[in-house]
Amino acid sequence: DNPELPTAVNITWSSINFKTILQWQPKPSGYFYTVEIHGQTSDTKKKCVLTAETECDVTDVLRNVKETYTAHILSVTSSGMDNFEEPPFAVSEKFTPYSQTVLGKPEIQNYTQKGSKLHVVFQDPLTPYTFPNGSFQSIRDIFQHDLEYKLYYWKDQSSGKKFETTKSHTFEVSVDSTKNYCFYVEGTIPSRRENRNGQESVVLCTSVGRSILDEYGAEVFIIIAVIAIAVITLAIVLTVILCKRKKAKAAREKEPLNGV
């Protein structure tokens, strides 16, 4: 019932794999916030009623992921919700989960490099939404044919990247059988105008035929060369010393004969 209550500012949607958090400012002092989610075709739903926090998990009220929502963040006193007058509120930007949630990191389950083939198997990120049996839906279950994955791969210790695209869970690409390769996977929604590419998976590298030089670089080669030169030099010096000693010994053995 207080028109002087501050209203929320800097309202942002943060969403990864359809887990969606609404955030705003400032921290309330002497009042509270209540969040209302308004859909274009769905009923208004209240979340985080009378909260002193400045964020709210609204994932469960955005289940119709293709609908466009706005959030009203109401500034209220503890008794203000019972009054007939509408409390002061701020309105967020529009948010459509299907087109705006960020694709999370795929999980690489297995990879092998055999001969000239690199084989990579990965898993879809899961969402917070579940099937009737309680198992979690993956992003593939929601995006279906709109979802693709890209494999970026390159020769170890090289900067030249190549990529392949798939709609399945596997990649098989041709590589140089004598070289090791590094790679990562990311999801993509080609039909999107924004947020098209998702988060990158961890970077992994194969280790087929990896030599000491591949592992540690030119420093090891230099050290080995220095050691080899030192050993050869020492061998030559020892050989010369031994030869001189033999000649000196032979000369001493001949001296008495020369004196007779």
C-alpha positions, 0 to 999 in steps of 0.5 A: 500500500506504499507507492514509495516502495522501490521497484526492481531494476536490472532484471535479467533471465539466466537459462541453461538447458531450460533451468531458468533463474530470474535476477534483479536489483536492489536488495530490499530493505523494509519490504519484499518482492513477489514474482509473477510470471505472465504467459501469452496464453497461460494463467499468471503464476506467482513464484518466490512470494514475499522473498527478501532475495533478488533471484528466483528459480522460475523453471517449473512455471515455464514448462511450455517452452515455446511460449513467450513470458514476461516477469512482473516483480512486485515490491510489497510489504508483508501485509501489502499482498492483502490490499486491493490496490496493485503494488508497484512493480517492474516488468522484465524483457520477454523470454522464450525458453525454446529460442533463448535458453543456452545449450549446456556442455555435452558429456563425452562418453568415449573416444578412440583413434584407430588407424585413420579414424577418430571415433567420438561418442557423447551424451546430450545434456539433461534438462530439469523437466521429467517424463511421467516415469520420473526420468529427466528429459534431455535437450534432444527430447525437447529440440528434436530435429532442431538440434545438431552437434559439431565436433571441432578437431585439430592435430595436437599442437596445431591451431588449424581446426576442422569440424563435422556436424551430426544429428546423432550421438557419434562422430567418425572422422578421417585423420592422419594415423601418425598424428594425435588429435584434440577435439571438443563437441558443442550443440547448435540450433541452426534455426536460431538467430541468437544463442545458436551455439552452445557451451563447449565440452571439455577438450580431450586429446588422443595419445596414439603413438605419442613420442617423447618429442610430442609430449615434451617438445623441442626442449627434450630433443636439445637435452638429448643432443647435448647429452649425446655430444657430451658422451661422444666428446668424453669417449674421444677424450678417453680414447686419446688419453688411453692412446697416449698412455699406451705410447708412453708405456711402450716408449718406457719399455724400449728405453733399457734396450736402447741403453745396452 
